[in-house]
């Protein structure tokens, strides 16, 4: 039960951080592309990659990995946001941006996760 509570609290922090980060990025960008969501998904993937690398290579405890990975990163990153934004772009006739948002976002997030694992491996 304590682990579930810690995951929930980390999730609350992640959700607030996503809201603030996404807004801060979008407020500074013009155009239709959802750079705020892309930024939080890449940042969250990098954090998860680092935490995973620390667990794999340096013995970071499983509880910390779960709390940060499932709790914070799970709430900070948002596949539902990407999906919703892609539909919105497509409905506005911006199909290419919708595809770029989905395909590019997944590729970028995976690259950031891999980079985080590499960084943690060499630390």
VMD Tcl script that draws the C-alpha trace (Angstrom):
set ca {
  {0.00 0.00 0.00}
  {2.87 2.37 0.73}
  {4.29 1.85 -2.76}
  {0.90 2.58 -4.33}
  {0.65 5.80 -2.34}
  {4.15 6.86 -3.38}
  {3.32 6.12 -7.04}
  {0.14 8.18 -6.68}
  {1.98 11.12 -5.14}
  {4.67 10.98 -7.82}
  {1.90 10.85 -10.41}
  {0.32 13.97 -8.96}
  {3.65 15.78 -9.22}
  {4.11 14.49 -12.78}
  {0.65 15.64 -13.88}
  {1.19 19.15 -12.50}
  {4.67 19.29 -14.03}
  {3.23 18.24 -17.41}
  {0.52 20.89 -17.25}
  {3.01 23.64 -16.39}
  {5.72 22.49 -18.82}
  {3.37 21.97 -21.74}
  {1.82 25.39 -21.21}
  {5.18 27.11 -20.87}
  {6.40 25.65 -24.16}
  {3.18 26.22 -26.10}
  {2.95 29.82 -24.87}
  {6.32 30.49 -26.50}
  {5.55 28.81 -29.83}
  {3.36 29.80 -32.71}
  {1.77 27.51 -35.23}
  {-0.34 24.42 -35.02}
  {2.27 21.83 -34.04}
  {1.97 20.73 -30.38}
  {5.56 21.34 -29.28}
  {4.54 21.34 -25.60}
  {3.42 17.73 -25.69}
  {6.46 16.71 -27.73}
  {8.71 18.40 -25.18}
  {7.15 16.72 -22.15}
  {7.12 13.31 -23.85}
  {10.78 13.56 -24.83}
  {11.78 14.91 -21.41}
  {9.81 12.19 -19.63}
  {11.33 9.53 -21.86}
  {14.81 10.85 -21.10}
  {14.09 10.77 -17.36}
  {12.70 7.24 -17.62}
  {15.73 6.18 -19.66}
  {18.10 7.58 -17.05}
  {16.21 5.92 -14.18}
  {16.08 2.63 -16.08}
  {19.80 2.83 -16.84}
  {20.54 3.56 -13.19}
  {18.49 0.52 -12.21}
  {20.15 -1.72 -14.81}
  {23.75 -0.62 -14.39}
  {24.04 0.89 -10.92}
  {21.58 -0.96 -8.72}
  {18.95 1.74 -8.27}
  {16.23 0.13 -6.22}
  {13.13 -1.27 -7.87}
  {10.85 0.85 -5.70}
  {12.47 4.08 -6.88}
  {12.29 2.85 -10.47}
  {8.56 2.16 -10.08}
  {7.82 5.42 -8.28}
  {9.65 7.58 -10.80}
  {8.86 5.48 -13.87}
  {5.21 4.58 -13.31}
  {4.28 7.48 -11.05}
  {6.07 10.60 -12.23}
  {6.90 9.67 -15.85}
  {3.59 7.91 -16.37}
  {1.69 11.06 -15.43}
  {4.18 13.49 -16.97}
  {4.17 11.94 -20.44}
  {0.98 11.62 -22.42}
  {0.09 9.32 -25.29}
  {-3.55 10.36 -24.99}
  {-2.48 13.96 -25.52}
  {-0.58 13.02 -28.67}
  {-3.59 11.10 -29.97}
  {-6.03 13.91 -29.25}
  {-3.74 16.53 -30.80}
  {-3.25 14.38 -33.91}
  {-7.01 14.10 -34.36}
  {-7.36 17.87 -33.89}
  {-4.68 18.53 -36.50}
  {-6.31 16.11 -38.96}
  {-9.72 17.71 -38.44}
  {-8.17 21.08 -39.30}
  {-6.84 19.66 -42.56}
  {-3.29 19.37 -41.25}
  {-2.86 15.66 -41.90}
  {0.88 15.86 -42.49}
  {1.39 17.57 -39.15}
  {-0.81 14.94 -37.50}
  {1.34 12.13 -38.90}
  {4.53 13.99 -38.00}
  {3.17 14.48 -34.49}
  {2.55 10.77 -34.00}
  {5.42 9.16 -35.89}
  {7.98 11.84 -35.13}
  {6.93 12.05 -31.50}
  {7.24 8.31 -30.93}
  {10.62 8.18 -32.70}
  {11.93 11.19 -30.76}
  {10.70 9.85 -27.41}
  {12.32 6.46 -28.08}
  {15.58 8.18 -29.00}
  {15.47 10.23 -25.80}
  {14.80 7.10 -23.72}
  {17.75 5.34 -25.36}
  {19.94 8.38 -24.76}
  {18.96 8.36 -21.10}
  {19.94 4.72 -20.76}
  {23.31 5.42 -22.40}
  {23.92 8.43 -20.14}
  {23.15 6.35 -17.05}
  {25.37 3.51 -18.26}
  {28.44 5.74 -18.47}
  {27.87 7.67 -15.24}
}
mol new
graphics top color blue
foreach p $ca { graphics top sphere $p radius 0.5 }
foreach p [lrange $ca 0 end-1] q [lrange $ca 1 end] { graphics top cylinder $p $q radius 0.2 }
display resetview
